[in-house]
């Protein structure tokens, strides 16, 4: 019997999840990584996030000791125009959409704006569509999410409070009526990024992209009920 020749690989490991569960670090860069499944031949893409400046106290939770100053987090990418949601990428994307307003950027610019900023990430359970025994089913899976951008309100409770307040002001009003109550509002004026985005007419699209509000055919805006 002829035995196939095989040589063990000494390449750096690229499979499996990071032992990190919750940590803080500086997002240095992100790149796309295309792969092909050896068995099915199906091509798929991951977005690889490269973090630096991770100290021992920044590792808030992990499955094993993590003494390294750098980390790579891989998230499977699902093209939004071809996806019905319930993916690991959507769980991540949903966590950063509300950051558009406090970061003072458009919804499509949030991801790039995170580069160079210190932030806290964590894995938590989300509903994801997966294949089990030949059928697509909804299952709970661990997904990466941005918890907070250090020094920027939005990923934390304070940021969500002001966004919820702005959504309350907008609820049941058209755009002109909204601006009439927003600009003199004392709480809103404590957040210059809110006023700046309103002036540049970027606030409403950002709130809509974050899933906080929606607009009817009559031009009247309404709050969107949030999951508990």
Buried (B, 14 or more C-beta within 10 A) or exposed (E): EEEEEEEEEEEEEEEEEBBBBBBBBBBEEBEEEEEEEEEEEEEEBBBBBBBEEBEEEBBBEEEEEBEEEEBBBBBBBBEEEEEEBBBBBBBBBBBBBBBBBBBBBBBEEBBEBBEEEBBBBBBBEBBBBBEEEEEEEEBEBBBBBBBBBEEBBBBBEEBBEBBEBBBEBBBEBBBEBBBEEBEEBEEBEEBEBBBEBBEEEBBBBBBBBBEBBEBEEEEBBBBBEEEE
